[in-house]
Each structure stands twice: as structure tokens, then as C-alpha cells.
Amino acid sequence: MKGIYYKIPLDFESMMAKKDTDKIPLDVSLHQHILMLATTSFGECKFDETYGSEIWEMDFDLLKTDNNLKEIITATLKKAITIHEKRLLLEDVEVFVRDYNVGTLGKRRMKKRVEISIKGLIYETNRPFFFSHSFFVGPLSY
């Protein structure tokens, strides 16, 4: 149904009880879909092997420099959004990679934090769209 968007994850218990499923606005649906594209590995979606991004492919590759990670993530997100998100005119993807201490006072543990900013224009409403999210890689976590 065009113009109706549902919250992810779907509440199957409510659906089985024939209750209404939570609906969300278009911009929230776009946020959900972009996050799903970013965190899905190629081949995970059985009906479309191209769905997802390369972020998982380099998750444990600790030899990549921050600039290499930034370039790969930027390119894979641009490609994924252009192919799989037809509701958005993609204008810009910015990626920042920073070292981040996730350890405690006595134990220092560094991880790479990836910050993603995406700008675009929503076709249906002709309004600007902005997405911002961050996650850790090596291994991927939120």
C-alpha cells in the first residue's frame, strides 16, 4: 500500500491477534530502511543477493586504515541507497571513522566508531532528508 509505512520489527503477535500494526511517517521509514541496508551483509537477503552493504565484509579486517574504511563505507552506502531506496534522491554521504575507548577504568579497549551522515531529498514530499547514525566495527555492534 503506497503511503503507509510500518515500524520495524513488525509485531507479529498483534498481527496474529488481528490488531493494527504500528504505522510510521515516511522519514522514519527511510531511516529504518537505510539502517537495514547498512547493517545487512550481501547474500543475507535470499530473494536479492545485491541487498545490503560491504560493511560486514571488512568488519574484522583490522589492517584497513581509517581512510580506507571511510572510502569503502561511503561507496557501498551510496551504491546500496541508489539501487534500493527509490523514495530518496541521494545528495551526499559522509562517513567519519574514529577510535573510541569502550573499556572501563582499569581495562582499555579501543574500537573503531563509524559515524554516517546522509543527506537527500524525499521525492514524494520534496522535503530535505537527513540521516545520522553511528556504530562500532571490529566486530560490528551498536
DABEL-V122888 format. One record per run of one state. SS is the DSSP state (hx for helix, st for strand, lp for the rest). FROM is the first residue (numbers start at 1). LEN is the number of residues. Records with the same first field share a line. If there is no record, write none. Layout:
SS = FROM-LEN  FROM-LEN
//
This chain:
lp = 1-4  7-5  17-6  25-1  40-1  42-11  59-7  85-3  102-8  123-4  138-3  142-1
st = 5-2  23-2  41-1  53-1  88-14  110-13  127-11  141-1
hx = 12-5  26-14  54-5  66-19
//
